[in-house]
């Protein structure tokens, strides 16, 4: 399937929808998108789905590093005063159903090869239903041959899903969803309160491992202060992550998805400048033995990646997470987000289960009906995912 010339397949835009007084622009180039850079994060801050994975810096880094040639099909909605009330940060990709049926698929910018989750539409509070309706109507009017919209690991607590379900029902767009699990730790205002929330066994083991490490070794908890520190800690993360997975006969995620490493290197610089970066290293007797990587944004620490030396002190990764959570509580962070997956390991840290969805939305037409009628999802053996590879 050839990617369409998106810019040449649109109805005349911008348009003004008289019903709500909105101006709807369809963005198909980086130059057009750059016009909204200054307003993007302001809109996101007034959105229930406010997440670091939807920030301008995240999207820009992804377009620069992972998929510079991404065919954009981003819909921007403004009110009568020119204030943004909605953005659907979409790009055109492709799927191949059963290896033979090509399907045009719209996805959220920055959703692959990044470690990011919670793809969503960016909708200003109080405007969700109207802005989303305008976005979907505009997408349906496009001549671009898209057949579905795929939102994998969408947050289920922002309210967007309910607005999306209602709008799709009104526009007769088929929608399917399936549950996706996440784990979150609500952090109290004091470290002692958090420790007491753990099981007695977990609390005793964690404190014992931490005490023994500090008593028997020279230990430093390191955070980057500048670009040199950042590069050093990132390289250690890549190396330790690979060592850990190779020790159990598996391939590291940075080897499986080579775009990840340059993306981390690019977005980490932006996150450091914005004060969002959470990059912690644990140095034992002069050598880095564990590194954890994430972001602190909107009061939440999102834990994205980690690596540790499998031949080092037993529990070295747990000790570092212990120190990270202790520091986060002192800094006023109120949530520690383990992201997708509700595992026993995350539960031992006090992780609580919360549900999101994988959401698949169809357009009218035979191919979309075929996709939505079955039990197919854009993962696994039935679907071959398209760009970016």
Beta strands, then each sheet from edge to edge (+ up, - down):
strand 1: 15-17
strand 2: 22-27
strand 3: 71-72
strand 4: 74-78
strand 5: 84-88
strand 6: 90-97
strand 7: 101-108
strand 8: 122-123
strand 9: 148-155
strand 10: 175-186
strand 11: 219-223
strand 12: 277-284
strand 13: 287-297
strand 14: 300-308
strand 15: 335-340
strand 16: 352-362
strand 17: 383-385
sheet 1: 1+ 2- 4+ 5- 8+
sheet 2: 3+ 6- 7+ 9+ 16- 10+ 15- 14- 13+ 12- 11+
sheet 3: 3+ 6- 17+
end
